[in-house]
Amino acid sequence: MIRLGYGSAMSAPTRAALAAAALLMPLLLGGCATSSTPPPDATTQFHNTYNYLPVNDVPHDDPRPVLSPEQQEKLRKELAAVGDRQIPAAVKAGAAKPAATNPAASPAAK
């Protein structure tokens, strides 16, 4: 009869060797996780590898003048007119009619 687990027929030296191996395995494998690169010198500057702008680098002032309220309103009207021209007349007419005018969708057609 073979018994496995606690209280098995394993001898005490074998158990001690397995316990020692289990405790030393993380130490052996931990050496693989360390970096082999040398630590940075205290005199070296940090190099920005993420291409972020420096904190003190602000954009230049925009030379274009700010639009007056009248110019803003004129541009709004022009944009609305362009948007109205881009919408086809059929879409406008279809949006104005209710959706129940389709005979296939009405309950009487069934």
C-alpha positions in Angstrom: 0.0 0.0 0.0 1.4 3.4 -1.0 0.6 6.3 1.2 1.2 9.9 0.0 1.1 13.1 1.8 1.7 13.7 5.5 2.9 10.7 7.4 4.1 8.9 4.3 7.0 6.5 4.3 9.5 9.2 3.3 12.6 9.3 5.5 13.5 12.3 7.6 16.7 13.2 5.6 14.7 13.1 2.3 12.1 15.4 3.8 14.8 17.8 5.0 16.4 17.9 1.6 13.1 18.6 -0.1 12.3 21.4 2.4 15.8 22.9 1.9 15.4 22.8 -1.9 12.0 24.4 -1.7 13.3 27.2 0.5 16.4 27.8 -1.6 14.6 27.8 -5.0 13.3 31.4 -4.7 16.8 32.6 -4.0 18.2 30.8 -7.0 15.5 32.1 -9.3 15.6 35.6 -7.9 19.0 36.1 -9.4 17.4 35.8 -12.9 15.1 38.8 -12.1 17.8 41.3 -11.4 19.0 43.8 -13.9 22.5 43.6 -15.3 22.6 47.3 -16.3 24.8 49.5 -14.2 23.1 52.1 -11.9 22.9 55.6 -13.3 25.6 58.1 -12.2 24.6 61.0 -10.0 26.1 63.4 -12.6 24.0 62.2 -15.5 21.0 64.2 -16.6 17.6 62.5 -16.9 16.7 62.0 -20.6 13.1 62.4 -21.5 12.2 59.2 -23.4 8.5 59.8 -23.4 8.6 63.0 -25.7 6.7 65.1 -23.2 7.1 68.9 -23.4 9.2 70.5 -20.6 7.1 72.1 -17.9 8.3 75.6 -18.6 7.8 75.4 -22.4 4.7 77.4 -23.1 3.2 78.1 -26.6 3.7 81.4 -28.2 0.9 84.0 -28.3 -1.4 83.7 -31.3 -0.9 86.7 -33.6 -4.4 86.4 -35.0 -7.0 88.9 -33.5 -9.9 87.6 -31.5 -13.3 87.7 -33.3 -15.8 90.2 -32.2 -19.3 89.1 -31.3 -20.6 90.3 -34.6 -18.0 88.2 -36.5 -18.8 85.2 -34.4 -22.5 85.5 -35.2 -21.8 85.9 -38.9 -19.6 82.7 -38.8 -22.4 80.8 -36.9 -24.9 81.7 -39.6 -22.5 80.8 -42.4 -21.8 77.4 -40.8 -25.5 76.8 -40.3 -26.2 77.6 -44.0 -23.4 75.3 -45.2 -24.9 72.5 -43.0 -28.4 73.1 -44.4 -27.0 72.8 -47.9 -25.3 69.5 -47.2 -28.5 67.8 -46.0 -30.3 66.5 -49.1 -33.9 67.7 -49.6 -35.2 64.1 -49.5 -33.8 63.6 -46.0 -35.5 66.9 -44.8 -38.8 65.8 -46.3 -38.5 62.3 -44.8 -37.8 63.7 -41.4 -40.9 66.0 -41.5 -43.3 63.1 -42.3 -44.3 60.7 -39.6 -43.0 57.1 -39.8 -46.5 55.6 -39.7 -47.1 56.4 -43.4 -45.3 53.2 -44.5 -48.2 50.7 -45.4 -46.0 47.7 -44.6 -45.6 48.9 -41.0 -49.3 49.6 -40.4 -51.3 47.0 -38.4 -54.2 47.0 -41.0 -51.9 45.6 -43.7 -51.4 42.4 -41.7 
